Amino acid sequence: MMHSFIGGIETAYNYAKDLDRALTDIKIVTEDSTGAMANFAERANKAA
């Protein structure tokens, strides 16, 4: 049970890290503001 819990935390951490990296890349390419990226991240999270 503990292994499953730790695996879930690790998966969530990796998802957040990958999302942050992707949003940073999008922000660099599109030159969007931090607020626009935060809004995009929120919508992407809901869609996922």
Distance bins in CASP14 RR format, pairs under 12 A and 6 or more apart:
PFRMAT RR
TARGET T0000
AUTHOR 0000-0000-0000
RMODE 2
METHOD distances of the structure
MODEL  1
1 7 0 0 0 0 0 1 0 0 0 0 0
1 8 0 0 0 0 0 1 0 0 0 0 0
2 8 0 0 0 0 0 1 0 0 0 0 0
2 9 0 0 0 0 0 1 0 0 0 0 0
3 9 0 0 0 0 0 1 0 0 0 0 0
3 10 0 0 0 0 0 1 0 0 0 0 0
4 10 0 0 0 0 0 1 0 0 0 0 0
4 11 0 0 0 0 0 1 0 0 0 0 0
5 11 0 0 0 0 0 1 0 0 0 0 0
5 12 0 0 0 0 0 1 0 0 0 0 0
6 12 0 0 0 0 0 1 0 0 0 0 0
6 13 0 0 0 0 0 1 0 0 0 0 0
7 13 0 0 0 0 1 0 0 0 0 0 0
7 14 0 0 0 0 1 0 0 0 0 0 0
7 15 0 0 0 0 0 1 0 0 0 0 0
8 14 0 0 0 0 1 0 0 0 0 0 0
8 15 0 0 0 0 1 0 0 0 0 0 0
9 15 0 0 0 0 0 1 0 0 0 0 0
9 16 0 0 0 0 0 1 0 0 0 0 0
10 16 0 0 0 0 0 1 0 0 0 0 0
10 17 0 0 0 0 0 1 0 0 0 0 0
11 17 0 0 0 0 0 1 0 0 0 0 0
11 18 0 0 0 0 0 1 0 0 0 0 0
12 18 0 0 0 0 0 1 0 0 0 0 0
12 19 0 0 0 0 0 1 0 0 0 0 0
12 45 0 0 0 0 0 1 0 0 0 0 0
12 48 0 0 0 0 0 1 0 0 0 0 0
13 19 0 0 0 0 0 1 0 0 0 0 0
13 20 0 0 0 0 0 1 0 0 0 0 0
14 20 0 0 0 0 0 1 0 0 0 0 0
14 21 0 0 0 0 0 1 0 0 0 0 0
15 21 0 0 0 0 0 1 0 0 0 0 0
15 22 0 0 0 0 0 1 0 0 0 0 0
15 41 0 0 0 0 0 1 0 0 0 0 0
15 44 0 0 0 0 0 1 0 0 0 0 0
15 45 0 0 0 0 1 0 0 0 0 0 0
15 48 0 0 0 0 1 0 0 0 0 0 0
16 22 0 0 0 0 0 1 0 0 0 0 0
16 23 0 0 0 0 0 1 0 0 0 0 0
16 41 0 0 0 0 0 1 0 0 0 0 0
16 44 0 0 0 0 0 1 0 0 0 0 0
16 45 0 0 0 0 1 0 0 0 0 0 0
16 48 0 0 0 0 0 1 0 0 0 0 0
17 23 0 0 0 0 0 1 0 0 0 0 0
17 24 0 0 0 0 0 1 0 0 0 0 0
18 24 0 0 0 0 0 1 0 0 0 0 0
18 25 0 0 0 0 0 1 0 0 0 0 0
18 41 0 0 0 0 0 1 0 0 0 0 0
18 44 0 0 0 0 0 1 0 0 0 0 0
18 48 0 0 0 0 0 1 0 0 0 0 0
19 25 0 0 0 0 0 1 0 0 0 0 0
19 26 0 0 0 0 0 1 0 0 0 0 0
19 37 0 0 0 0 0 1 0 0 0 0 0
19 38 0 0 0 0 0 1 0 0 0 0 0
19 40 0 0 0 0 0 1 0 0 0 0 0
19 41 1 0 0 1 0 0 0 0 0 0 0
19 42 0 0 0 0 0 1 0 0 0 0 0
19 44 1 0 0 1 0 0 0 0 0 0 0
19 45 1 0 0 1 0 0 0 0 0 0 0
19 47 0 0 0 0 0 1 0 0 0 0 0
19 48 0 0 0 0 1 0 0 0 0 0 0
20 26 0 0 0 0 0 1 0 0 0 0 0
20 27 0 0 0 0 0 1 0 0 0 0 0
20 37 0 0 0 0 1 0 0 0 0 0 0
20 38 0 0 0 0 0 1 0 0 0 0 0
20 41 0 0 0 0 1 0 0 0 0 0 0
20 44 0 0 0 0 0 1 0 0 0 0 0
20 45 0 0 0 0 0 1 0 0 0 0 0
21 27 0 0 0 0 0 1 0 0 0 0 0
21 28 0 0 0 0 0 1 0 0 0 0 0
21 41 0 0 0 0 0 1 0 0 0 0 0
22 28 0 0 0 0 0 1 0 0 0 0 0
22 29 0 0 0 0 0 1 0 0 0 0 0
22 37 0 0 0 0 0 1 0 0 0 0 0
22 40 0 0 0 0 0 1 0 0 0 0 0
22 41 0 0 0 0 1 0 0 0 0 0 0
22 44 0 0 0 0 1 0 0 0 0 0 0
22 45 0 0 0 0 0 1 0 0 0 0 0
22 48 0 0 0 0 0 1 0 0 0 0 0
23 29 0 0 0 0 0 1 0 0 0 0 0
23 30 0 0 0 0 0 1 0 0 0 0 0
23 32 0 0 0 0 1 0 0 0 0 0 0
23 34 0 0 0 0 1 0 0 0 0 0 0
23 35 0 0 0 0 0 1 0 0 0 0 0
23 36 0 0 0 0 0 1 0 0 0 0 0
23 37 1 0 1 0 0 0 0 0 0 0 0
23 38 0 0 0 0 1 0 0 0 0 0 0
23 39 0 0 0 0 0 1 0 0 0 0 0
23 40 1 0 0 1 0 0 0 0 0 0 0
23 41 1 0 1 0 0 0 0 0 0 0 0
23 42 0 0 0 0 0 1 0 0 0 0 0
23 43 0 0 0 0 0 1 0 0 0 0 0
23 44 0 0 0 0 1 0 0 0 0 0 0
23 45 0 0 0 0 0 1 0 0 0 0 0
24 30 0 0 0 0 0 1 0 0 0 0 0
24 32 0 0 0 0 0 1 0 0 0 0 0
24 34 0 0 0 0 0 1 0 0 0 0 0
24 37 0 0 0 0 1 0 0 0 0 0 0
24 40 0 0 0 0 0 1 0 0 0 0 0
24 41 0 0 0 0 0 1 0 0 0 0 0
25 32 0 0 0 0 0 1 0 0 0 0 0
25 37 0 0 0 0 0 1 0 0 0 0 0
26 32 1 0 0 1 0 0 0 0 0 0 0
26 33 0 0 0 0 0 1 0 0 0 0 0
26 34 0 0 0 0 0 1 0 0 0 0 0
26 36 0 0 0 0 1 0 0 0 0 0 0
26 37 1 0 0 1 0 0 0 0 0 0 0
26 38 0 0 0 0 0 1 0 0 0 0 0
26 40 1 0 0 1 0 0 0 0 0 0 0
26 41 0 0 0 0 1 0 0 0 0 0 0
26 44 0 0 0 0 1 0 0 0 0 0 0
27 33 0 0 0 0 1 0 0 0 0 0 0
27 34 1 0 0 1 0 0 0 0 0 0 0
27 35 0 0 0 0 1 0 0 0 0 0 0
27 36 0 0 0 0 1 0 0 0 0 0 0
27 37 1 0 1 0 0 0 0 0 0 0 0
27 38 0 0 0 0 0 1 0 0 0 0 0
27 39 0 0 0 0 0 1 0 0 0 0 0
27 40 0 0 0 0 1 0 0 0 0 0 0
27 41 0 0 0 0 0 1 0 0 0 0 0
28 37 0 0 0 0 0 1 0 0 0 0 0
29 37 0 0 0 0 0 1 0 0 0 0 0
30 36 0 0 0 0 1 0 0 0 0 0 0
30 37 0 0 0 0 1 0 0 0 0 0 0
30 40 0 0 0 0 1 0 0 0 0 0 0
31 37 0 0 0 0 0 1 0 0 0 0 0
32 38 0 0 0 0 0 1 0 0 0 0 0
32 39 0 0 0 0 1 0 0 0 0 0 0
32 40 1 0 0 1 0 0 0 0 0 0 0
32 41 0 0 0 0 0 1 0 0 0 0 0
33 39 0 0 0 0 1 0 0 0 0 0 0
33 40 0 0 0 0 0 1 0 0 0 0 0
34 40 0 0 0 0 0 1 0 0 0 0 0
34 41 0 0 0 0 0 1 0 0 0 0 0
35 41 0 0 0 0 1 0 0 0 0 0 0
35 42 0 0 0 0 1 0 0 0 0 0 0
36 42 0 0 0 0 0 1 0 0 0 0 0
36 43 0 0 0 0 0 1 0 0 0 0 0
37 43 0 0 0 0 0 1 0 0 0 0 0
37 44 0 0 0 0 0 1 0 0 0 0 0
38 44 0 0 0 0 0 1 0 0 0 0 0
38 45 0 0 0 0 0 1 0 0 0 0 0
39 45 0 0 0 0 0 1 0 0 0 0 0
39 46 0 0 0 0 0 1 0 0 0 0 0
40 46 0 0 0 0 0 1 0 0 0 0 0
40 47 0 0 0 0 0 1 0 0 0 0 0
41 47 0 0 0 0 0 1 0 0 0 0 0
41 48 0 0 0 0 0 1 0 0 0 0 0
42 48 0 0 0 0 0 1 0 0 0 0 0
END
